[in-house]
Amino acid sequence: MSSPADTPAPARRFHDEPLILIVRHLRGLLPRGLARIEVPDPDLGRGRYPGERVGPGAGLVHRPLRSWCDLAEGLGCRLLTPRGVDATHVALTFEPLGDEASWHAGGSAASGDAVPAHERYGAESDFARVRKLEDAGFLMPWLEALGRIRLPAGARVLDLGVNRGDELAAFAWLEDAPDVSFVGVDHSVSALAEARARFPDARHAFLAADLDALPEELGRFHLVVSVGTLQSPGVDDHALLRRLVQRHLEPRATLLLGFPNSRFRDGEVVYGARVRNLREPDLSLLVKDLSFYRRYLHQHGFRTFLGGRYDLLLTAVRGGD
């Protein structure tokens, strides 16, 4: 049996009202739970821009489905699947999101039990439920970034913060899949065990090690990958970048570095990096980090490209054409 908070108030129908009025209406409803409205069917305006008039007698204002998804995110909600009401309108239901994922606040295990710090992202953690490459917002930029990289046959790839190896699995999905060997480094012993099972080829190696004290015997690599790890608490990312460039890269080499520009909340990915103790996203520290990385890499002969969305992906290439 549903509770009052699960039952939205009767839906108000909108036709050509300004979007700001819809925003105000939803903000008034959401503190009580689900909010439902009826709006012009986005399919009526395919090829039209937001705000153009469509429909019978051109009496409706078009807004694409993406715009409603963006509105839901801006209101801290998930947008439930739209339902048709009649020939001109669909019903949209906005559901307030719950708390941020536990690891953003330093939590670890799904059970809530205390676990060692190095298992914060381990096989039994809440983080282990995340499959980023099943989300198009992560997958498509990642494939695009990998597609720009040209590796020689037998190239060595180093993944810092490899966890269970999700990002490495994408190499096999490329049209011209490169013949490479992987070395993965991570704190979590349980996640590394999953990576070894996933990549059983003897050419691959997965090591439990501190990123601030990488073993010298790692050698040199044609590609270094690190997604969402360099900005981790306790990692001296500037010193690590210098060590990588000076000790662990081949003369012709590529770096592919991911900087988190999102967070997870109640199972949803929410755009925008957030600084601790601030309610709203703040990209200033992210921009500062990216400026340092690009400046340092340019000084050492790299060309850089910045893409991505939920993870900003910095590709840096040295040598070649």
Contacts in CASP RR format, 6 or more apart in sequence:
PFRMAT RR
TARGET T0000
AUTHOR 0000-0000-0000
METHOD contacts of the structure
MODEL  1
MSSPADTPAPARRFHDEPLILIVRHLRGLLPRGLARIEVPDPDLGRGRYP
GERVGPGAGLVHRPLRSWCDLAEGLGCRLLTPRGVDATHVALTFEPLGDE
ASWHAGGSAASGDAVPAHERYGAESDFARVRKLEDAGFLMPWLEALGRIR
LPAGARVLDLGVNRGDELAAFAWLEDAPDVSFVGVDHSVSALAEARARFP
DARHAFLAADLDALPEELGRFHLVVSVGTLQSPGVDDHALLRRLVQRHLE
PRATLLLGFPNSRFRDGEVVYGARVRNLREPDLSLLVKDLSFYRRYLHQH
GFRTFLGGRYDLLLTAVRGGD
4 32 0 8 1.000
5 32 0 8 1.000
5 33 0 8 1.000
5 34 0 8 1.000
6 33 0 8 1.000
6 34 0 8 1.000
7 34 0 8 1.000
8 29 0 8 1.000
8 33 0 8 1.000
8 34 0 8 1.000
8 35 0 8 1.000
8 36 0 8 1.000
8 93 0 8 1.000
9 29 0 8 1.000
9 32 0 8 1.000
9 35 0 8 1.000
9 36 0 8 1.000
10 36 0 8 1.000
11 36 0 8 1.000
11 37 0 8 1.000
11 38 0 8 1.000
11 91 0 8 1.000
12 25 0 8 1.000
12 37 0 8 1.000
12 38 0 8 1.000
13 37 0 8 1.000
13 38 0 8 1.000
13 39 0 8 1.000
13 89 0 8 1.000
14 21 0 8 1.000
14 22 0 8 1.000
14 37 0 8 1.000
14 38 0 8 1.000
14 39 0 8 1.000
14 40 0 8 1.000
15 40 0 8 1.000
15 59 0 8 1.000
15 60 0 8 1.000
15 61 0 8 1.000
16 53 0 8 1.000
16 59 0 8 1.000
16 60 0 8 1.000
16 61 0 8 1.000
17 61 0 8 1.000
19 63 0 8 1.000
19 71 0 8 1.000
22 37 0 8 1.000
22 39 0 8 1.000
22 71 0 8 1.000
23 71 0 8 1.000
23 75 0 8 1.000
25 37 0 8 1.000
26 35 0 8 1.000
26 37 0 8 1.000
26 71 0 8 1.000
26 75 0 8 1.000
26 94 0 8 1.000
27 75 0 8 1.000
28 35 0 8 1.000
29 35 0 8 1.000
30 75 0 8 1.000
30 77 0 8 1.000
30 94 0 8 1.000
30 96 0 8 1.000
33 95 0 8 1.000
33 96 0 8 1.000
34 93 0 8 1.000
34 94 0 8 1.000
34 95 0 8 1.000
34 96 0 8 1.000
35 77 0 8 1.000
35 93 0 8 1.000
35 94 0 8 1.000
36 91 0 8 1.000
36 92 0 8 1.000
36 93 0 8 1.000
36 94 0 8 1.000
37 91 0 8 1.000
37 92 0 8 1.000
37 94 0 8 1.000
38 85 0 8 1.000
38 89 0 8 1.000
38 90 0 8 1.000
38 91 0 8 1.000
38 92 0 8 1.000
39 63 0 8 1.000
39 68 0 8 1.000
39 89 0 8 1.000
39 90 0 8 1.000
39 92 0 8 1.000
40 54 0 8 1.000
40 55 0 8 1.000
40 60 0 8 1.000
40 61 0 8 1.000
40 62 0 8 1.000
40 63 0 8 1.000
40 88 0 8 1.000
40 89 0 8 1.000
40 90 0 8 1.000
41 84 0 8 1.000
41 87 0 8 1.000
41 88 0 8 1.000
41 89 0 8 1.000
41 90 0 8 1.000
42 62 0 8 1.000
42 63 0 8 1.000
42 64 0 8 1.000
42 65 0 8 1.000
42 68 0 8 1.000
42 82 0 8 1.000
42 90 0 8 1.000
44 54 0 8 1.000
44 55 0 8 1.000
44 60 0 8 1.000
44 62 0 8 1.000
44 88 0 8 1.000
45 52 0 8 1.000
45 54 0 8 1.000
45 55 0 8 1.000
45 62 0 8 1.000
45 64 0 8 1.000
48 54 0 8 1.000
48 62 0 8 1.000
49 62 0 8 1.000
50 62 0 8 1.000
50 63 0 8 1.000
50 64 0 8 1.000
50 67 0 8 1.000
51 61 0 8 1.000
51 62 0 8 1.000
51 63 0 8 1.000
52 61 0 8 1.000
52 62 0 8 1.000
53 59 0 8 1.000
53 60 0 8 1.000
53 61 0 8 1.000
53 62 0 8 1.000
54 60 0 8 1.000
54 61 0 8 1.000
54 62 0 8 1.000
55 88 0 8 1.000
56 88 0 8 1.000
60 88 0 8 1.000
65 82 0 8 1.000
68 79 0 8 1.000
68 82 0 8 1.000
68 92 0 8 1.000
69 79 0 8 1.000
71 79 0 8 1.000
72 78 0 8 1.000
72 79 0 8 1.000
72 94 0 8 1.000
73 270 0 8 1.000
73 271 0 8 1.000
75 94 0 8 1.000
76 96 0 8 1.000
76 97 0 8 1.000
76 265 0 8 1.000
76 270 0 8 1.000
77 94 0 8 1.000
77 95 0 8 1.000
77 96 0 8 1.000
77 97 0 8 1.000
78 94 0 8 1.000
78 95 0 8 1.000
78 97 0 8 1.000
78 266 0 8 1.000
78 268 0 8 1.000
79 92 0 8 1.000
79 93 0 8 1.000
79 94 0 8 1.000
79 95 0 8 1.000
80 92 0 8 1.000
80 93 0 8 1.000
80 94 0 8 1.000
80 95 0 8 1.000
82 90 0 8 1.000
82 91 0 8 1.000
82 92 0 8 1.000
83 90 0 8 1.000
83 91 0 8 1.000
84 90 0 8 1.000
84 91 0 8 1.000
85 91 0 8 1.000
97 265 0 8 1.000
97 266 0 8 1.000
97 268 0 8 1.000
97 270 0 8 1.000
98 265 0 8 1.000
98 266 0 8 1.000
99 265 0 8 1.000
99 266 0 8 1.000
100 263 0 8 1.000
100 264 0 8 1.000
100 265 0 8 1.000
101 126 0 8 1.000
101 127 0 8 1.000
101 263 0 8 1.000
101 264 0 8 1.000
101 265 0 8 1.000
101 267 0 8 1.000
102 108 0 8 1.000
102 112 0 8 1.000
102 126 0 8 1.000
103 120 0 8 1.000
103 121 0 8 1.000
103 125 0 8 1.000
103 126 0 8 1.000
103 127 0 8 1.000
104 263 0 8 1.000
104 264 0 8 1.000
104 274 0 8 1.000
106 120 0 8 1.000
107 120 0 8 1.000
107 126 0 8 1.000
108 114 0 8 1.000
108 115 0 8 1.000
108 119 0 8 1.000
108 120 0 8 1.000
108 122 0 8 1.000
108 125 0 8 1.000
108 126 0 8 1.000
109 115 0 8 1.000
109 119 0 8 1.000
109 124 0 8 1.000
109 125 0 8 1.000
109 126 0 8 1.000
110 124 0 8 1.000
110 125 0 8 1.000
110 126 0 8 1.000
110 128 0 8 1.000
110 129 0 8 1.000
111 124 0 8 1.000
115 124 0 8 1.000
115 125 0 8 1.000
117 187 0 8 1.000
118 187 0 8 1.000
118 188 0 8 1.000
118 189 0 8 1.000
118 208 0 8 1.000
119 125 0 8 1.000
119 187 0 8 1.000
119 188 0 8 1.000
119 189 0 8 1.000
119 190 0 8 1.000
120 127 0 8 1.000
120 187 0 8 1.000
120 188 0 8 1.000
121 127 0 8 1.000
121 128 0 8 1.000
121 163 0 8 1.000
121 187 0 8 1.000
121 188 0 8 1.000
121 191 0 8 1.000
122 128 0 8 1.000
122 163 0 8 1.000
122 188 0 8 1.000
122 190 0 8 1.000
122 191 0 8 1.000
123 164 0 8 1.000
123 188 0 8 1.000
123 190 0 8 1.000
123 191 0 8 1.000
123 193 0 8 1.000
123 194 0 8 1.000
124 190 0 8 1.000
128 164 0 8 1.000
128 191 0 8 1.000
130 264 0 8 1.000
131 166 0 8 1.000
132 138 0 8 1.000
132 139 0 8 1.000
132 166 0 8 1.000
133 139 0 8 1.000
133 142 0 8 1.000
133 166 0 8 1.000
133 167 0 8 1.000
133 169 0 8 1.000
133 170 0 8 1.000
135 269 0 8 1.000
135 310 0 8 1.000
137 269 0 8 1.000
137 309 0 8 1.000
137 310 0 8 1.000
138 269 0 8 1.000
138 310 0 8 1.000
138 311 0 8 1.000
139 170 0 8 1.000
141 307 0 8 1.000
141 308 0 8 1.000
141 309 0 8 1.000
141 310 0 8 1.000
141 311 0 8 1.000
141 313 0 8 1.000
142 167 0 8 1.000
142 170 0 8 1.000
142 311 0 8 1.000
142 313 0 8 1.000
143 170 0 8 1.000
143 173 0 8 1.000
143 174 0 8 1.000
144 307 0 8 1.000
144 308 0 8 1.000
145 256 0 8 1.000
145 307 0 8 1.000
145 308 0 8 1.000
145 313 0 8 1.000
145 315 0 8 1.000
146 170 0 8 1.000
146 171 0 8 1.000
146 174 0 8 1.000
146 256 0 8 1.000
147 174 0 8 1.000
148 305 0 8 1.000
148 315 0 8 1.000
149 223 0 8 1.000
149 254 0 8 1.000
149 256 0 8 1.000
149 315 0 8 1.000
149 317 0 8 1.000
151 157 0 8 1.000
151 178 0 8 1.000
151 180 0 8 1.000
151 222 0 8 1.000
151 223 0 8 1.000
151 254 0 8 1.000
152 222 0 8 1.000
153 178 0 8 1.000
153 179 0 8 1.000
154 178 0 8 1.000
154 179 0 8 1.000
154 180 0 8 1.000
154 181 0 8 1.000
155 178 0 8 1.000
155 179 0 8 1.000
155 180 0 8 1.000
155 181 0 8 1.000
155 221 0 8 1.000
155 222 0 8 1.000
155 223 0 8 1.000
156 180 0 8 1.000
156 181 0 8 1.000
156 183 0 8 1.000
156 220 0 8 1.000
156 221 0 8 1.000
156 222 0 8 1.000
156 223 0 8 1.000
157 168 0 8 1.000
157 171 0 8 1.000
157 180 0 8 1.000
157 181 0 8 1.000
157 182 0 8 1.000
157 183 0 8 1.000
157 221 0 8 1.000
157 222 0 8 1.000
157 223 0 8 1.000
157 224 0 8 1.000
157 225 0 8 1.000
158 182 0 8 1.000
158 183 0 8 1.000
158 184 0 8 1.000
158 185 0 8 1.000
158 218 0 8 1.000
158 221 0 8 1.000
158 223 0 8 1.000
158 224 0 8 1.000
158 225 0 8 1.000
158 248 0 8 1.000
159 165 0 8 1.000
159 167 0 8 1.000
159 168 0 8 1.000
159 182 0 8 1.000
159 183 0 8 1.000
159 184 0 8 1.000
159 185 0 8 1.000
159 224 0 8 1.000
159 225 0 8 1.000
159 226 0 8 1.000
160 184 0 8 1.000
160 185 0 8 1.000
160 211 0 8 1.000
160 224 0 8 1.000
160 225 0 8 1.000
160 226 0 8 1.000
160 229 0 8 1.000
160 230 0 8 1.000
160 240 0 8 1.000
161 184 0 8 1.000
161 185 0 8 1.000
161 186 0 8 1.000
161 187 0 8 1.000
161 211 0 8 1.000
161 226 0 8 1.000
161 227 0 8 1.000
161 228 0 8 1.000
161 229 0 8 1.000
162 168 0 8 1.000
162 182 0 8 1.000
162 184 0 8 1.000
162 185 0 8 1.000
162 186 0 8 1.000
162 191 0 8 1.000
162 192 0 8 1.000
162 195 0 8 1.000
162 206 0 8 1.000
163 186 0 8 1.000
163 188 0 8 1.000
163 191 0 8 1.000
163 195 0 8 1.000
164 191 0 8 1.000
164 194 0 8 1.000
164 195 0 8 1.000
164 198 0 8 1.000
165 184 0 8 1.000
165 194 0 8 1.000
165 195 0 8 1.000
165 198 0 8 1.000
165 199 0 8 1.000
167 225 0 8 1.000
167 227 0 8 1.000
168 182 0 8 1.000
168 184 0 8 1.000
168 195 0 8 1.000
168 199 0 8 1.000
168 225 0 8 1.000
169 198 0 8 1.000
171 177 0 8 1.000
171 178 0 8 1.000
171 180 0 8 1.000
180 222 0 8 1.000
180 223 0 8 1.000
181 201 0 8 1.000
181 203 0 8 1.000
181 204 0 8 1.000
182 199 0 8 1.000
182 203 0 8 1.000
182 204 0 8 1.000
182 205 0 8 1.000
182 206 0 8 1.000
183 204 0 8 1.000
183 205 0 8 1.000
183 206 0 8 1.000
183 207 0 8 1.000
183 218 0 8 1.000
183 221 0 8 1.000
184 192 0 8 1.000
184 195 0 8 1.000
184 204 0 8 1.000
184 205 0 8 1.000
184 206 0 8 1.000
184 207 0 8 1.000
185 206 0 8 1.000
185 207 0 8 1.000
185 208 0 8 1.000
185 209 0 8 1.000
185 211 0 8 1.000
185 214 0 8 1.000
186 192 0 8 1.000
186 195 0 8 1.000
186 206 0 8 1.000
186 207 0 8 1.000
186 208 0 8 1.000
186 209 0 8 1.000
187 208 0 8 1.000
187 210 0 8 1.000
188 208 0 8 1.000
189 208 0 8 1.000
192 206 0 8 1.000
192 207 0 8 1.000
192 208 0 8 1.000
195 206 0 8 1.000
196 204 0 8 1.000
196 206 0 8 1.000
199 206 0 8 1.000
207 215 0 8 1.000
209 215 0 8 1.000
211 229 0 8 1.000
211 230 0 8 1.000
211 232 0 8 1.000
211 235 0 8 1.000
211 240 0 8 1.000
212 234 0 8 1.000
212 235 0 8 1.000
212 236 0 8 1.000
212 239 0 8 1.000
212 240 0 8 1.000
214 240 0 8 1.000
214 243 0 8 1.000
214 248 0 8 1.000
216 247 0 8 1.000
218 248 0 8 1.000
219 247 0 8 1.000
219 248 0 8 1.000
220 247 0 8 1.000
220 248 0 8 1.000
220 249 0 8 1.000
220 250 0 8 1.000
220 253 0 8 1.000
221 248 0 8 1.000
221 249 0 8 1.000
221 250 0 8 1.000
221 253 0 8 1.000
222 250 0 8 1.000
222 252 0 8 1.000
222 253 0 8 1.000
222 254 0 8 1.000
223 253 0 8 1.000
223 254 0 8 1.000
223 255 0 8 1.000
223 256 0 8 1.000
224 244 0 8 1.000
224 248 0 8 1.000
224 249 0 8 1.000
224 253 0 8 1.000
224 254 0 8 1.000
224 255 0 8 1.000
224 256 0 8 1.000
225 256 0 8 1.000
225 257 0 8 1.000
226 256 0 8 1.000
226 257 0 8 1.000
226 258 0 8 1.000
227 257 0 8 1.000
227 258 0 8 1.000
227 311 0 8 1.000
227 313 0 8 1.000
228 258 0 8 1.000
228 259 0 8 1.000
228 260 0 8 1.000
228 311 0 8 1.000
229 235 0 8 1.000
230 237 0 8 1.000
230 240 0 8 1.000
230 241 0 8 1.000
230 257 0 8 1.000
230 258 0 8 1.000
230 259 0 8 1.000
231 237 0 8 1.000
231 259 0 8 1.000
231 260 0 8 1.000
231 289 0 8 1.000
237 289 0 8 1.000
238 292 0 8 1.000
238 296 0 8 1.000
241 293 0 8 1.000
241 296 0 8 1.000
242 296 0 8 1.000
244 255 0 8 1.000
245 296 0 8 1.000
245 297 0 8 1.000
245 300 0 8 1.000
249 255 0 8 1.000
249 318 0 8 1.000
251 318 0 8 1.000
251 319 0 8 1.000
252 318 0 8 1.000
252 319 0 8 1.000
252 320 0 8 1.000
253 317 0 8 1.000
253 318 0 8 1.000
253 319 0 8 1.000
254 315 0 8 1.000
254 316 0 8 1.000
254 317 0 8 1.000
254 318 0 8 1.000
255 297 0 8 1.000
255 302 0 8 1.000
255 314 0 8 1.000
255 315 0 8 1.000
255 316 0 8 1.000
256 313 0 8 1.000
256 314 0 8 1.000
256 315 0 8 1.000
256 316 0 8 1.000
257 293 0 8 1.000
257 313 0 8 1.000
257 314 0 8 1.000
257 316 0 8 1.000
258 311 0 8 1.000
258 312 0 8 1.000
258 313 0 8 1.000
258 314 0 8 1.000
259 273 0 8 1.000
259 286 0 8 1.000
259 289 0 8 1.000
259 290 0 8 1.000
259 311 0 8 1.000
259 312 0 8 1.000
259 313 0 8 1.000
259 314 0 8 1.000
260 273 0 8 1.000
260 310 0 8 1.000
260 311 0 8 1.000
261 271 0 8 1.000
261 272 0 8 1.000
261 273 0 8 1.000
261 283 0 8 1.000
261 286 0 8 1.000
261 308 0 8 1.000
261 309 0 8 1.000
261 310 0 8 1.000
261 311 0 8 1.000
261 312 0 8 1.000
262 269 0 8 1.000
262 270 0 8 1.000
262 271 0 8 1.000
262 272 0 8 1.000
262 273 0 8 1.000
262 309 0 8 1.000
262 310 0 8 1.000
262 311 0 8 1.000
263 269 0 8 1.000
263 270 0 8 1.000
263 272 0 8 1.000
263 273 0 8 1.000
263 274 0 8 1.000
264 270 0 8 1.000
269 310 0 8 1.000
271 281 0 8 1.000
271 309 0 8 1.000
271 310 0 8 1.000
272 281 0 8 1.000
272 283 0 8 1.000
273 281 0 8 1.000
273 282 0 8 1.000
273 283 0 8 1.000
273 285 0 8 1.000
273 286 0 8 1.000
274 280 0 8 1.000
274 281 0 8 1.000
274 282 0 8 1.000
275 282 0 8 1.000
275 284 0 8 1.000
275 285 0 8 1.000
286 312 0 8 1.000
290 306 0 8 1.000
290 312 0 8 1.000
290 314 0 8 1.000
293 304 0 8 1.000
293 314 0 8 1.000
293 316 0 8 1.000
294 304 0 8 1.000
294 306 0 8 1.000
294 314 0 8 1.000
297 304 0 8 1.000
297 316 0 8 1.000
298 304 0 8 1.000
300 318 0 8 1.000
301 318 0 8 1.000
301 319 0 8 1.000
302 316 0 8 1.000
302 317 0 8 1.000
302 318 0 8 1.000
303 316 0 8 1.000
303 317 0 8 1.000
303 318 0 8 1.000
304 314 0 8 1.000
304 315 0 8 1.000
304 316 0 8 1.000
304 317 0 8 1.000
305 314 0 8 1.000
305 315 0 8 1.000
305 316 0 8 1.000
306 312 0 8 1.000
306 313 0 8 1.000
306 314 0 8 1.000
306 315 0 8 1.000
307 313 0 8 1.000
307 314 0 8 1.000
307 315 0 8 1.000
END
